[in-house]
Amino acid sequence: MLNRGMSPTDVQPMSEEPGTPFHELDNYLAIPRVSGLALSPDGARLVTTVATLNDKGTEYRTALWELDPAGQKHAHRITRSAKGETGAVFAADGNLYFTSARPDPESPDADPVSALWVLPSGGGEARVALSRAGGVSGLLAAKNAEVMFVTASVLAGSTDEDNDEERRKVRKDNKVAAILHSGYPVRHWDADLGPAQPRLFAVEPGAEPEPGKPGTVDAVPPVKLRNLTPEAGSALRDAETVVSPDGKTLYSSYTKPLAGADSRAVLVAIDVVTGTRRVLLDTEGMNYFPGPVSPDGRTLAVLSQRETTPQRAPVVALHLLDTSSDGGELAPLAAGWDRWPQPAVWLPDGSALLVTADEDGASPVFRIPVPGTAGTAGGDGAPVRLTADAAAYTDVAVAPDGGSAYALRSSYEFPTEVVRIDLASGEVTRLPAPAERPAYRGTLERVETTAADGTRVPGYLALPGGASAGSPAPLLLWIHGGPLGSWNAWTWRWNPWLLVARGYAVLLPDPALSTGYGQEYIQRGWGEWGNAPYLDLMALTDAVVRRADIDQTRTAAMGGSFGGYMANWVAGHTGRFKAIVTHASLWALDQFVPTTDSAHYWLKEMTAEMAAENSPHLHVEKIRTPMLVIHGDKDYRVPIGEGLRLWYELLSKSQLPVDENGETDHRFLYFPDESHWILQPQHTKVWYGVVEHFLAKNLLAKDIPVPEELGL
C-alpha cells in the first residue's frame, strides 16, 4: 500500500512564480555551488568554497568565501583568480591555507601548478607558501600546534625534490606518457594511475636568508617539505589521513597488496619526528580507516569495513582505539547500531563523537556518547539523533565551546548550504549564504509501499505543480547508483526539478541494497541484483501509478552506473515503460568485472554464477523499449566497452527494427572526453537536452529539437 502522507519535516511547495532556474538550462547551470567547510581554531571564522560558471559557460571557477558563524554579517568573497582556489584549511595560528594553480605574482614565468597558498590571519593578500613541480593536493593542520602537512605526488624512485623535478621535466620534454606497471590497479574512476605516487610531507621551516640580504618585514618565511613516507609505493592512493592535535602523529589507511591482485586497507601510525611507520590494525578480511583523534590525543576513532563475500554484504562499524601505548585494544562504539556511520568530529571535552549516517531518506548528525568519559557516566554509547529534518549533512565542525556545530546541509528542497547546529536543542540555523536558494515549482512527497516479502520500500516523489486527477503527469522512475547509497541529498547530476519543470513527475526509490534502512535491507539484494532491487522498484512504481495525479500510460525509467545497470535489467524484463535512459551502465557482467578499475572489489560479489544470473545482456532479445544509451569514453569505473557492446547488441538483437538506413529508435549519446560523470557544463546542457528530446518523443509524442550544439 502506498503511503501518501507527509511528515512535518517533508518539503512544502515553494514559489509558484514562472521562470525558475529549472526552466532554462543556462540558468540552472549558473546556480552557485557550495562545497567544503573550514572553521578557524578560535571559532570566529568559517570558510567555504563556491563554484560559479565562467562567462563562456564551459567550466566552473572556484573561490573561497567567508561566512559569519554568528549569522549576523553577509558572506563575502576572500579570494579571486581565474584558476580558482580549493581545499581551505586553518592552521593553529589562524592563517588560512589553500591550494591554487593561479600564477605566483613574484614568479610570473613559472609553469602553473597547484601550489600551497597562505592568507594571513591579520589580513592582506594571499601569498605562495610552497610550490613544487608535481603540485600539492591534500592539506592537513594540527589543531594545537603550528604544524602543517600536505599530500603530494612524486615519481617512483625519485631521490629528492630536485631529482623529482628533473625527471618530470624529462618526461614532459620528450612527450612521454607511457606508464610501466608492476601491480594492480592501473586506473581509478577517471584517472590513469602512475607513474607518480602520493606521499605525505611535513611542511617545515626552510633555509634562512643569507645575513645582510635585503628583505621586508612581511617577507614570506621560507618552507620546505620533508617526505614522511618515502617507501610507501602505491599504498597511499585513496588513503584517509588524520593528524593528532599535537601534530606529532599521523594516522592513515594504508593499502596492503594481497595475492590475486587483491588488497585491503590496514591502519598505520606515522611518527612525524622520525618518519617511523607502525601498523596498528591489520586483520584478514577487514579494512580500517582513521576517524578524528580525541582532543587529548589518546583515542582514535576507527571505521572498519568487513570485506564482502558472494553471500555476505559489507558491514561498517565504528570503534575507538587507545593510542597511548602499543597494542591498544579496539573497542566498539555504538555496538549494534544498524547504520553505517561516518565519524566527523569530537566534542571539545572528549565526551562524545559527532557522526553522520544515512537514515531513511536523510543523513542526519548524530551524537554518540563515549562511555566512561565526563558527563556520560552510565551511558551505553547509543547514538542520539541531533538534526530532525529530512536533509543530508557533511563537513561537520564543532565550535571551541562545544555549544554548537557547523556543517554543510542539502536536501531535495535546496542545494548545499552552510548551517549552525545548536548541540543542546538540535535547532538548525541557515547562515547568510553566497547565493539564495533556487526556487522551483512543484511538491516533494515521501512515498512508500510494501514488497511481496513484507519489506517497506520507500522513496521520494517530485510532482509538477499542475499534476491532478484531471491532468495527470507522466512518470519518470529514476534509479540511484552505488548500489550502496540512497536518495537523500541534492544532486547536480540527477536533479529531478529540471524534469519536473517540463511537466514530469519523478520517482526516486530506495530499493534493496540502499543504505539508511539497516543491514538486512542491504543484504536482501546482495548478489541478486536482478531480484529484490528490481522487484522493489516495480512495487513502488506500481503503487505510484495508481495515483490519480500520475498517468500510468506514460512512464519511463532511467538511471546511471548501477542505476544504469538496473535500467538495462528493467528493459529486458518488462515492456511497461515507453522509454529507458541508461547512463554509464553495466551491461555484460562477465565483461565488466575484469575490465573495471576495481575488479578485485567486484569479484568479491560477482561470481561467475552471479554474473550469469544477473547480467542484462543475456536478455537483450526481449527488449522492445526504445533506449537512450549514454557513455563517456574516459569512464574507467564502467568502461566504454559496456556502452559499445550494449549499443551494438541493441541494434543487432533487440526487438526494435532497424530501417533501410541502418537506423533505429534507440539512441547513443557518446562523450569522447567525459568520464563516469558528465562534468563539463556545456556537455551537461547537451545531456539534459538529449534526454528531454528522447523522453518527449516517446512519452509525449512531441518533437523537441536536440541541442543545436550537436550540429544535427
C-alpha positions, -999 to 999 in steps of 0.1 A, spaced: 0 0 0 13 35 -9 18 60 19 10 94 6 12 112 39 38 139 46 57 142 79 63 177 95 98 177 80 87 170 45 94 196 18 65 220 12 57 236 -22 79 266 -30 73 296 -52 47 292 -80 63 320 -99 71 310 -135 106 312 -149 125 294 -122 162 284 -128 150 249 -137 130 261 -167 162 272 -185 193 250 -185 216 280 -188 201 295 -156 203 261 -138 240 257 -147 247 292 -134 235 284 -99 265 288 -75 277 255 -59 290 253 -24 314 227 -11 339 222 18 339 239 52 367 251 74 364 266 109 392 287 125 407 275 158 390 303 177 356 296 161 354 332 147 357 324 110 340 300 86 353 295 51 337 276 23 343 271 -15 319 284 -40 320 274 -77 305 297 -103 301 293 -141 326 313 -163 314 337 -190 317 311 -217 297 285 -198 324 259 -203 338 255 -167 334 264 -131 357 287 -112 361 282 -75 367 309 -49 368 310 -11 341 328 8 339 337 44 307 334 65 299 348 99 294 319 124 271 341 144 249 347 113 249 385 116 271 395 87 268 389 50 290 363 34 319 378 14 344 366 -11 381 365 1 399 351 -30 396 358 -67 415 343 -96 409 327 -130 423 293 -118 403 293 -86 411 281 -50 401 249 -31 409 229 0 408 256 27 424 246 60 430 268 90 464 264 108 467 266 146 479 302 143 448 313 124 464 316 90 443 301 62 459 278 37 445 266 4 457 252 -30 455 270 -63 471 269 -97 469 306 -102 502 324 -112 525 335 -84 529 373 -89 565 370 -77 573 343 -103 551 351 -133 571 330 -157 568 297 -137 547 269 -150 513 269 -132 509 241 -107 486 235 -78 507 253 -51 502 259 -14 490 294 -6 485 312 27 462 340 35 475 356 68 450 359 97 458 396 101 447 404 65 464 412 33 468 393 1 474 356 -3 509 345 -10 526 314 -22 539 293 8 552 265 -13 554 255 -50 568 223 -64 568 207 -99 543 179 -90 519 203 -73 502 199 -39 469 182 -32 456 175 3 462 197 33 463 188 70 468 211 100 473 201 137 448 217 160 471 226 189 505 230 171 517 251 143 523 221 121 512 216 85 512 185 63 505 181 26 498 152 2 518 155 -30 529 131 -57 564 120 -66 577 99 -94 585 64 -81 623 62 -75 629 100 -71 656 106 -46 646 141 -35 625 170 -47 652 183 -71 655 149 -87 617 145 -89 615 178 -108 643 168 -132 627 135 -140 593 152 -146 609 176 -170 625 147 -190 591 131 -194 575 164 -204 602 175 -228 602 141 -245 564 139 -246 564 105 -229 530 95 -215 537 57 -212 534 41 -177 550 8 -168 530 -10 -140 540 -39 -118 509 -40 -96 471 -35 -96 451 -13 -101 462 8 -130 432 32 -133 408 48 -109 374 64 -118 387 88 -145 425 89 -138 454 69 -150 475 58 -121 512 64 -121 540 69 -127 536 95 -98 526 82 -64 512 101 -34 533 108 -4 528 126 29 551 155 37 556 177 67 559 214 59 589 227 78 609 260 80 633 263 51 668 278 50 671 312 65 681 340 41 718 350 39 729 375 65 726 410 52 704 401 23 677 429 18 642 420 27 609 433 41 592 428 74 564 409 57 586 386 37 572 351 35 593 327 57 608 300 35 595 265 40 605 231 27 589 196 25 601 165 44 589 133 30 574 112 58 565 82 36 593 77 10 589 39 8 551 40 6 549 29 -31 512 30 -41 500 24 -5 486 59 0 464 60 -31 429 68 -18 443 70 17 424 87 45 447 105 69 442 125 101 467 143 124 469 142 162 461 176 180 498 180 190 509 174 154 533 145 164 515 116 148 497 110 115 471 81 113 464 68 79 448 40 60 475 21 40 468 -2 11 483 -37 17 487 -57 -15 475 -93 -14 477 -123 -37 455 -124 -68 457 -87 -75 437 -81 -43 444 -56 -14 430 -44 18 434 -12 39 454 -15 72 457 13 97 492 28 104 506 55 127 534 77 113 558 94 138 563 129 125 597 134 140 613 101 128 591 91 99 587 57 115 556 38 104 539 15 128 510 -9 119 481 -5 143 455 -27 128 459 -54 102 432 -82 102 424 -106 75 391 -98 59 389 -63 74 396 -28 62 404 0 86 401 38 82 410 65 107 385 89 121 392 120 142 416 119 171 403 128 206 411 163 220 436 147 244 452 127 216 448 94 234 419 79 214 414 75 177 380 69 161 383 40 137 359 29 110 360 -8 100 346 -24 69 343 -62 68 352 -75 34 324 -90 13 318 -125 1 295 -136 -27 269 -143 1 276 -116 26 273 -78 21 299 -55 37 294 -44 73 306 -10 85 312 -4 122 327 23 145 354 17 171 377 35 195 414 28 197 437 37 226 468 52 210 486 60 243 505 27 242 515 -1 218 489 -28 214 459 -7 222 426 -26 221 399 -18 196 367 -11 215 333 -10 197 313 23 198 276 23 192 277 -15 190 246 -30 174 236 3 157 223 -9 123 236 21 103 268 29 85 283 59 105 309 84 92 328 99 122 331 136 118 345 153 149 349 150 187 332 174 212 359 196 228 356 178 262 360 143 246 327 132 259 311 123 225 316 119 188 295 136 162 289 114 132 266 113 101 248 83 87 222 76 61 189 73 77 156 68 59 159 93 31 182 117 51 217 118 65 214 134 99 240 144 125 242 120 155 259 124 189 274 92 202 284 94 239 318 78 248 312 56 278 333 64 308 340 100 299 330 131 319 293 138 316 284 103 302 286 82 333 263 52 329 258 59 292 258 30 268 271 48 237 238 47 220 235 73 191 213 103 196 199 120 165 205 157 167 191 170 134 154 162 128 149 175 92 150 154 61 183 166 50 219 153 45 248 168 65 285 167 58 317 186 68 307 189 104 329 211 126 324 220 163 328 254 180 356 256 207 330 260 234 312 228 223 278 245 223 273 245 185 284 228 154 287 239 118 280 218 87 270 217 51 234 207 45 214 198 15 181 181 5 158 178 -24 145 212 -13 178 231 -17 214 227 -27 243 227 -3 243 255 23 262 263 55 243 259 88 248 262 125 235 234 148 227 240 184 240 209 201 217 212 231 184 216 212 192 203 177 179 236 162 194 243 128 200 278 115 209 287 80 238 311 78 238 341 54 250 325 21 268 335 -10 237 328 -30 199 324 -25 182 291 -27 169 284 -62 131 283 -63 113 255 -81 77 248 -90 63 216 -76 60 195 -44 80 167 -29 64 138 -10 78 108 9 61 77 -5 64 40 3 49 6 -4 53 -29 8 72 -55 -12 60 -91 -16 82 -103 12 66 -77 36 96 -52 35 89 -15 34 101 2 2 104 40 5 113 68 -19 107 104 -29 82 116 -54 87 151 -70 55 164 -87 49 193 -110 25 219 -96 -3 212 -121 -5 175 -116 -40 164 -107 -67 138 -115 -78 160 -144 -42 165 -156 -21 135 -146 17 138 -150 39 113 -169 62 95 -146 100 90 -147 114 63 -125 150 74 -116 172 47 -101 202 57 -80 237 44 -84 261 28 -60 244 5 -55 252 11 -18 237 45 -14 203 63 -13 184 93 -25 189 118 4 208 148 -8 208 174 -35 224 163 -68 235 184 -97 238 154 -120 204 138 -114 183 168 -105 145 160 -106 134 196 -107 147 200 -143 123 173 -155 95 185 -131 97 219 -148 89 201 -181 58 185 -165 71 151 -155 67 135 -121 99 120 -108 100 89 -86 133 84 -66 131 50 -49 154 33 -24 152 -4 -33 171 -33 -17 209 -25 -14 201 11 -4 218 25 27 199 41 56 175 12 62 196 -13 81 220 -41 73 192 -66 63 179 -42 37 213 -42 20 216 -80 24 183 -85 6 198 -76 -27 234 -88 -22 245 -110 -51 210 -109 -65 208 -75 -83 180 -86 -106 158 -100 -78 149 -79 -48 161 -45 -61 142 -50 -93 111 -62 -76 112 -33 -51 114 -8 -80 85 -23 -97 64 -25 -65 69 12 -57 62 21 -94 30 1 -92 19 19 -61 27 54 -75 10 49 -109 -22 40 -91 -24 77 -80 -49 98 -98 -23 125 -105 0 101 -123 -5 90 -159 3 52 -158 2 51 -197 32 74 -200 61 62 -179 99 59 -184 128 45 -164 163 60 -162 195 56 -141 232 59 -141 260 35 -131 242 8 -110 211 27 -118 220 23 -155 225 -14 -149 191 -16 -134 176 3 -163 191 -23 -186 177 -51 -165 143 -34 -165 144 -31 -203 149 -69 -206 123 -79 -181 93 -56 -187 77 -37 -216 57 -14 -193 79 17 -199 77 39 -231 114 48 -229 145 39 -210 176 61 -204 208 43 -193 239 62 -184 274 47 -177 257 14 -173 268 -22 -167 257 -44 -195 276 -77 -196 288 -86 -161 313 -112 -172 330 -84 -193 326 -56 -168 343 -73 -138 378 -79 -152 379 -46 -171 366 -21 -145 392 -1 -125 384 -21 -93 379 -57 -103 392 -71 -70 363 -54 -52 335 -65 -76 348 -101 -78 340 -105 -41 303 -103 -50 302 -113 -87 310 -149 -91 305 -165 -125 272 -178 -113 260 -144 -101 271 -127 -133 252 -153 -154 220 -150 -133 221 -112 -132 236 -99 -164 213 -77 -186 229 -86 -219 215 -121 -217 180 -107 -221 186 -83 -250 163 -103 -273 134 -94 -251 140 -56 -252 112 -38 -271 115 -4 -254 134 25 -271 166 31 -251 189 61 -249 224 48 -242 249 74 -227 285 68 -220 318 87 -217 350 73 -232 371 82 -202 349 62 -178 372 37 -160 347 25 -134 322 13 -161 345 11 -191 333 23 -225 332 -13 -237 300 -18 -218 283 10 -237 297 0 -270 286 -36 -266 252 -25 -254 247 -3 -284 257 -30 -309 236 -57 -293 206 -33 -291 208 -28 -328 215 -63 -337 194 -83 -313 167 -63 -296 131 -63 -309 131 -27 -323 136 -28 -360 164 -12 -380 153 7 -411 169 6 -445 193 33 -435 206 12 -406 189 35 -380 166 27 -351 145 42 -324 174 36 -299 199 64 -294 235 65 -283 249 98 -268 287 94 -267 311 118 -250 347 112 -261 362 134 -233 339 127 -204 342 101 -177 317 83 -154 302 117 -148 294 144 -173 314 173 -157 318 200 -184 289 224 -182 283 226 -220 281 187 -220 257 188 -191 235 210 -212 237 186 -241 230 157 -217 198 171 -204 187 184 -238 190 150 -254 173 133 -225 144 158 -228 142 152 -266 141 114 -262 115 114 -234 93 139 -252 93 118 -284 85 86 -267 62 97 -238 46 128 -252 47 123 -290 64 157 -292 93 166 -314 116 188 -293 148 196 -311 181 182 -299 206 208 -287 219 227 -317 255 223 -303 253 187 -316 253 200 -352 225 178 -363 
